Amino acid sequence: MSAWHVERPGPIGTNPLVRARIPRPTPLPDELLVRVVACGVCRTDLHVSEGDLPTHKRAVVPGHEVVGEVVALGDRCDDHFSLGDRVGIGWLRQTCGMCHYCERDAENLCPHSQYTGWDTDGGFAEYTTVPAAFAHLLPRGYSDEELAPLLCAGIIGYRSLVRSQLPPHGRLGIYGFGGSAHITAQLALALGAEVHVMTRDEKARALALELGATSVQGAADLPPVKMDSAILFAPVGDLVLPALESLDRGGTLAIAGIHLSDVPALNYQRHLFFEKQVRSVTSNTREDAKHFFEFVRHHHVRVTTSAYPLAHADRALADLANDRVVGAAVLVP
């Protein structure tokens, strides 16, 4: 089958992603074999390709926002899935189920967790596999291309919104406005929030206003009013300081990314006093996915995508790296 793998992690300009013919995977007894029909291109795929994240599997196939069709089932798969089902594959691929994190419903913190497109091959290919227990049933009313970004950008955005402790009808500041942020903004708006967006990209600012943001400004600019909560989507540590400064007393900043550049020294009185707090976001649980998909069943979100054929996965990743993608990039084999 045709697939893209990370041959040698490095800057996107060094072409770390290489196309090759590799064997079609064989599902383990508890896995599904899935024919990929759409795969979102996430910034985490960029971090894996450029080496911002340590290598977990040599020549790994990235991609963890997979929509596909079940074409084979392992011998020990239960009867939740059948041949021909449309399923989703997300970032969290497997946990041990036995550690004290798993037992307290915090499986996203499991030290033995594995991730699609990092520990095992993902969806930048014609076929991939997933443990049946970690495959997602998908909501109706969305195309395959729209569903793909929901499987990471959407779920992580939802968890970030929860972690930001946004009060009812509160004010939310969003820093960076790509695939995850433009979905999360709509979730917040559906909850009655007032949304303010900080981003350097002019097209992203236009999209934010179109979706209902109250204000837009530059990436490090202060919004016109104090925020109750904020979410940092851009992997830029320098933005932690203006995001904290934007918060009202008692406000919370959630940092959504798996990777963040170094955070500069902060001034305690200016940035953190008055019981402001910073919270990181680490992956997601299956319960997060369940609640998120239930939400988008009842509150239809507009998913802005830019489609690329699988043959142009390297171009999609380069466009993401250079902020040339509006909304979310999606590979369509």
C-alpha positions as CSV (number, residue, x, y, z in Angstrom):
1,M,0.0,0.0,0.0
2,S,1.0,3.6,-0.4
3,A,2.1,5.5,2.8
4,W,4.2,8.3,4.1
5,H,6.7,7.7,6.9
6,V,9.2,9.9,8.9
7,E,12.5,8.7,7.5
8,R,14.7,11.2,9.4
9,P,13.1,13.7,11.8
10,G,14.1,17.3,11.0
11,P,12.9,20.7,9.9
12,I,10.2,20.5,7.3
13,G,12.5,22.0,4.7
14,T,14.7,18.9,4.9
15,N,11.8,16.7,3.7
16,P,11.5,14.4,6.7
17,L,8.3,12.8,5.3
18,V,9.0,10.2,2.6
19,R,6.5,8.3,0.4
20,A,6.9,4.6,0.1
21,R,5.2,1.3,-0.7
22,I,4.8,-0.8,2.6
23,P,2.9,-4.0,3.4
24,R,-0.7,-3.6,4.4
25,P,-1.0,-4.1,8.1
26,T,-2.5,-7.2,9.6
27,P,-4.8,-6.6,12.6
28,L,-4.0,-8.2,16.0
29,P,-6.8,-10.3,17.6
30,D,-8.2,-7.3,19.4
31,E,-7.8,-4.8,16.4
32,L,-9.8,-3.6,13.4
33,L,-8.2,-3.2,10.0
34,V,-9.5,0.2,8.6
35,R,-9.4,1.5,5.0
36,V,-8.6,5.2,5.4
37,V,-11.1,7.5,3.7
38,A,-9.9,10.8,5.3
39,C,-7.1,11.7,7.7
40,G,-6.6,15.1,9.3
41,V,-3.1,16.7,9.4
42,C,-2.5,17.9,13.0
43,R,0.3,20.0,14.4
44,T,1.4,17.0,16.4
45,D,2.2,15.3,13.1
46,L,4.5,18.2,12.4
47,H,6.1,17.8,15.9
48,V,6.7,14.1,15.2
49,S,8.1,14.8,11.7
50,E,10.4,17.6,12.8
51,G,11.7,15.9,15.9
52,D,10.1,18.2,18.5
53,L,8.8,15.0,20.1
54,P,11.3,12.1,20.7
55,T,11.1,9.2,18.2
56,H,9.0,6.3,19.6
57,K,9.0,4.2,16.4
58,R,11.5,4.3,13.6
59,A,10.0,5.3,10.2
60,V,6.6,5.8,11.8
61,V,3.6,6.6,9.6
62,P,2.0,9.8,11.1
63,G,-1.7,10.6,11.2
64,H,-4.2,10.3,14.1
65,E,-7.4,12.0,12.8
66,V,-8.5,9.0,10.8
67,V,-12.0,8.3,9.4
68,G,-12.2,4.9,7.8
69,E,-14.2,1.8,6.9
70,V,-13.8,-1.5,8.8
71,V,-12.5,-4.1,6.3
72,A,-11.4,-6.8,8.7
73,L,-11.8,-7.7,12.4
74,G,-9.4,-9.5,14.7
75,D,-10.4,-12.8,16.2
76,R,-11.1,-11.4,19.6
77,C,-13.0,-8.3,18.6
78,D,-16.4,-8.0,20.2
79,D,-19.7,-7.4,18.3
80,H,-19.6,-3.6,18.6
81,F,-18.2,-3.3,15.1
82,S,-19.1,-5.0,11.7
83,L,-17.5,-5.0,8.3
84,G,-18.3,-1.8,6.5
85,D,-18.8,0.4,9.6
86,R,-17.5,3.9,9.5
87,V,-15.2,4.4,12.5
88,G,-12.8,7.1,13.8
89,I,-9.2,6.7,15.1
90,G,-7.8,9.3,17.4
91,W,-4.5,10.2,19.1
92,L,-4.9,7.9,22.2
93,R,-4.5,4.4,21.0
94,Q,-4.1,2.2,24.1
95,T,-3.6,2.3,27.8
96,C,-2.8,-0.4,30.4
97,G,-6.2,-0.2,32.1
98,M,-4.6,-1.2,35.5
99,C,-2.5,1.6,36.8
100,H,-3.9,4.1,39.4
101,Y,-4.4,6.7,36.7
102,C,-6.6,4.4,34.6
103,E,-8.5,3.2,37.7
104,R,-9.4,6.8,38.6
105,D,-10.7,7.7,35.1
106,A,-7.5,9.6,34.1
107,E,-6.3,7.2,31.4
108,N,-4.8,10.1,29.5
109,L,-2.1,10.2,32.2
110,C,-1.4,6.4,32.0
111,P,2.5,6.0,31.9
112,H,2.0,3.0,29.5
113,S,-0.2,4.8,27.1
114,Q,0.5,4.5,23.3
115,Y,-0.4,7.0,20.5
116,T,-1.5,6.7,16.9
117,G,1.1,8.0,14.5
118,W,3.8,8.1,17.2
119,D,4.1,4.7,18.8
120,T,2.3,2.9,16.0
121,D,1.6,3.6,12.3
122,G,-1.2,6.0,11.6
123,G,-3.4,7.3,8.8
124,F,-1.0,8.9,6.3
125,A,-1.6,5.6,4.4
126,E,-4.3,3.7,2.6
127,Y,-4.9,1.3,5.6
128,T,-4.2,1.3,9.3
129,T,-5.3,-0.6,12.4
130,V,-6.8,0.3,15.8
131,P,-7.7,-1.6,18.9
132,A,-11.4,-2.0,18.8
133,A,-11.8,-0.7,22.4
134,F,-10.2,2.7,21.2
135,A,-12.1,3.1,18.0
136,H,-14.8,5.8,17.9
137,L,-18.4,5.7,16.7
138,L,-18.9,8.8,14.7
139,P,-21.9,11.2,14.6
140,R,-24.1,11.5,11.6
141,G,-24.6,14.8,9.7
142,Y,-20.9,15.3,8.9
143,S,-18.9,14.3,5.8
144,D,-15.7,12.2,6.2
145,E,-13.6,15.2,5.5
146,E,-15.4,17.2,8.2
147,L,-15.2,14.4,10.7
148,A,-11.4,13.9,10.5
149,P,-10.3,17.0,12.4
150,L,-12.9,16.3,15.1
151,L,-10.9,13.2,16.1
152,C,-8.1,15.2,17.6
153,A,-8.5,18.9,17.0
154,G,-12.1,18.7,18.2
155,I,-11.6,16.3,21.1
156,I,-8.5,18.1,22.4
157,G,-10.3,21.5,22.0
158,Y,-13.2,20.2,24.1
159,R,-10.8,19.0,26.8
160,S,-9.0,22.3,26.7
161,L,-12.3,24.1,27.1
162,V,-13.1,22.0,30.2
163,R,-9.6,22.6,31.6
164,S,-10.0,26.4,31.1
165,Q,-12.9,26.4,33.6
166,L,-14.9,28.8,31.5
167,P,-17.8,30.1,33.7
168,P,-21.3,30.2,32.2
169,H,-21.6,33.0,29.7
170,G,-18.0,34.0,30.4
171,R,-15.4,35.6,28.2
172,L,-12.9,33.3,26.5
173,G,-9.6,34.3,24.9
174,I,-8.2,32.0,22.2
175,Y,-4.5,32.3,21.1
176,G,-3.9,30.9,17.7
177,F,-6.8,30.0,15.4
178,G,-6.1,26.8,13.4
179,G,-7.8,23.5,13.2
180,S,-8.5,23.0,16.9
181,A,-9.2,26.6,17.8
182,H,-11.9,27.2,15.2
183,I,-13.8,24.2,16.4
184,T,-13.4,25.1,20.1
185,A,-14.6,28.7,19.5
186,Q,-17.9,27.3,18.2
187,L,-18.2,25.0,21.2
188,A,-17.8,28.0,23.5
189,L,-20.2,30.2,21.5
190,A,-22.8,27.4,21.7
191,L,-22.4,27.5,25.5
192,G,-23.2,31.3,25.4
193,A,-19.6,32.5,25.8
194,E,-18.1,35.7,24.4
195,V,-15.0,34.8,22.4
196,H,-12.0,36.9,21.6
197,V,-9.3,35.7,19.2
198,M,-5.6,36.6,19.1
199,T,-3.8,35.4,16.0
200,R,-1.2,36.7,13.5
201,D,-2.9,35.3,10.4
202,E,-5.3,37.6,8.5
203,K,-7.4,34.8,7.0
204,A,-7.8,33.2,10.4
205,R,-9.0,36.5,11.8
206,A,-11.6,36.8,9.1
207,L,-12.7,33.2,9.8
208,A,-13.0,34.0,13.6
209,L,-15.2,37.0,12.9
210,E,-17.3,35.0,10.5
211,L,-17.8,32.3,13.1
212,G,-19.0,34.8,15.7
213,A,-16.0,36.1,17.6
214,T,-16.5,39.4,19.4
215,S,-13.1,40.7,18.6
216,V,-9.9,39.7,16.8
217,Q,-6.3,41.1,17.2
218,G,-2.7,40.3,16.8
219,A,-1.2,37.2,18.4
220,A,0.3,39.0,21.4
221,D,-2.2,41.9,21.7
222,L,-4.4,42.3,24.7
223,P,-8.1,41.9,24.1
224,P,-10.4,44.9,24.7
225,V,-11.7,43.4,28.0
226,K,-10.4,41.0,30.6
227,M,-10.9,37.3,30.0
228,D,-12.4,34.8,32.5
229,S,-10.6,32.0,30.7
230,A,-8.1,31.6,27.9
231,I,-6.7,28.7,25.8
232,L,-3.3,28.8,24.1
233,F,-3.3,26.7,20.9
234,A,-0.2,28.1,19.3
235,P,2.9,26.2,20.5
236,V,4.6,29.5,21.3
237,G,5.8,29.9,24.9
238,D,6.2,33.7,24.5
239,L,2.3,33.9,24.3
240,V,1.9,32.5,27.8
241,L,2.7,36.0,29.3
242,P,0.2,38.1,27.3
243,A,-2.4,35.3,27.8
244,L,-2.0,35.5,31.5
245,E,-2.0,39.3,31.5
246,S,-5.4,39.1,29.6
247,L,-7.0,37.2,32.4
248,D,-9.3,38.7,35.0
249,R,-8.9,37.9,38.7
250,G,-9.3,34.2,39.3
251,G,-9.0,33.4,35.6
252,T,-7.5,30.2,34.1
253,L,-5.2,29.7,31.1
254,A,-5.2,26.2,29.5
255,I,-2.3,25.2,27.3
256,A,-3.6,22.9,24.6
257,G,-0.5,21.6,22.8
258,I,1.7,18.6,23.4
259,H,4.7,20.7,22.6
260,L,5.5,24.3,23.7
261,S,8.6,26.4,23.2
262,D,10.2,27.8,26.4
263,V,8.1,30.2,28.5
264,P,9.9,33.5,29.3
265,A,10.3,34.6,32.9
266,L,7.1,36.1,34.2
267,N,6.4,39.0,36.6
268,Y,4.4,37.6,39.5
269,Q,2.3,40.7,40.1
270,R,1.6,41.4,36.5
271,H,1.0,37.9,35.2
272,L,0.0,35.5,37.9
273,F,-1.3,37.3,41.1
274,F,-5.0,37.4,42.1
275,E,-5.3,33.6,42.0
276,K,-4.8,33.2,38.2
277,Q,-3.8,29.7,37.3
278,V,-2.1,27.8,34.4
279,R,-3.2,24.3,33.4
280,S,-1.7,22.0,30.8
281,V,-3.7,19.6,28.7
282,T,-2.4,16.0,28.2
283,S,-4.1,14.0,25.5
284,N,-7.7,13.0,26.2
285,T,-9.8,10.1,27.6
286,R,-12.3,8.1,25.8
287,E,-15.0,9.7,28.0
288,D,-13.8,13.1,26.6
289,A,-14.4,11.8,23.1
290,K,-17.8,10.4,24.0
291,H,-19.0,13.7,25.6
292,F,-17.5,15.7,22.7
293,F,-19.2,13.7,20.0
294,E,-22.5,13.8,21.9
295,F,-22.1,17.6,22.0
296,V,-21.5,18.0,18.3
297,R,-24.5,15.7,17.5
298,H,-26.7,18.3,19.1
299,H,-24.7,21.5,18.2
300,H,-23.6,21.2,14.6
301,V,-20.2,22.8,14.2
302,R,-18.8,24.1,11.0
303,V,-15.5,22.4,10.2
304,T,-13.4,24.5,7.8
305,T,-11.0,22.2,5.9
306,S,-8.4,22.3,3.1
307,A,-8.3,18.9,1.2
308,Y,-5.1,17.4,-0.1
309,P,-4.7,14.1,-2.0
310,L,-2.6,11.5,-0.1
311,A,0.1,11.9,-2.7
312,H,0.6,15.5,-1.4
313,A,0.9,14.8,2.3
314,D,4.3,16.4,2.4
315,R,2.9,19.6,0.9
316,A,0.0,19.6,3.5
317,L,2.6,19.3,6.3
318,A,4.7,22.1,4.8
319,D,1.7,24.4,4.4
320,L,0.7,23.7,8.1
321,A,4.3,24.6,9.2
322,N,4.2,27.8,7.3
323,D,0.7,28.9,8.4
324,R,-0.8,28.5,4.9
325,V,-3.7,26.3,6.0
326,V,-7.1,27.9,6.9
327,G,-9.0,25.7,9.3
328,A,-7.7,22.1,9.1
329,A,-5.8,20.2,6.4
330,V,-7.2,16.8,5.5
331,L,-5.7,14.1,3.4
332,V,-8.2,12.3,1.1
333,P,-6.7,9.1,-0.4
